[in-house]
Amino acid sequence: MKLASVIIQGKSTFGLVEGDEFVDLGSAIEGCPDLRSLLARGALQQARQAAAGAPRHALSTVAFAPTIPDTGARMFALGWSYGDHMAETGKAPPEKPFLFSKHPQSLVGHGQPIVRPAVSERFDYEGEIAIVIGKAGRHIAAEDAMQHIAGYTLMMDGSVRDWQQHSVTAGKNFDRSSAYGPWLTTADEIADPGEIMLTTRLNGEIMQQDQFSSMVWGLGALVAYVSTITELQPGDSISTGTPAGVGHKRKPPVFMKPGDFLEVEATGLGTLANRVIEEDGRQGLFT
């Protein structure tokens, strides 16, 4: 299944994406008003059954929200997870995963504009695959991790490089600077996650491309590591890092500017596409 969070005529809801239609499940399953609650209830089979009689809308008429729009859900993001990306940044392979948090306010949905901050022109792209947790757990063994993964989605980790130099939290969390979507593809549709090909395009030009199996960390190891820190909850996600080809390591550097069109695509997961706009606001003190 492909499960999405959307807005229809100003109302937030969730449902299935089937071809060029959206199947609205927002009121079809008791106690599940959103996608996060559906995962918490373990009600994926109910979603399949409820779809038969649920209202349908042309996909072109809905506005996509972030895959999990609930501000209580957490996103743990991974840095330096692909060997080639480590090499281009001059980083030695870390002994443990390098994590930072993405705040929900930094994320927009598929088709929504991403905002280049007014305080920087060093706005970079990072295409990533994110896993979404469907079953809670603490101290999850690596070999049990797949039982806790509901599915996969995409993330564009918008990175403000000059601010990232003095604070990873700052550089990764400007409001509406990143994108998350377009939908959650359930794990049963992905026979071998390692075969997923991840591609990032800027204005139609391929900037990043690598196979998911090129990650130096296995999914089991990532889930085990994060669940050692905190109890993972349904709707939490782990964004698994980006391949080589980021803009600030190109010669000359390539940074996103207003009007640019960015696409993150992965086999079986769809395409997350967003246009870049300039921030409409004051420069502020720190320019």
Secondary structure, DSSP 8 states (H G I E B T S, - for coil): -EEEEEEETTEEEEEEEETTEEEE-TTTSTT-SSHHHHHHHT-HHHHHHHGGGS-EEEGGG-EE--SS--TTS-EEEEES-BHHHHHHHT----SS-EEEEE-GGGEE-TTS-EEE-TT-S-EE--EEEEEEE-S-BSS--GGGGGGGEEEEEEEE--EEHHHHHH-HHHHT--TT-EEEEEEEEEGGG-S-GGG-EEEEEETTEEEEEEEGGGBSS-HHHHHHHHHHHS-B-TT-EEE----S--GGGSSS-----TT-EEEEEETTTEEEEEEEEE--S---S--
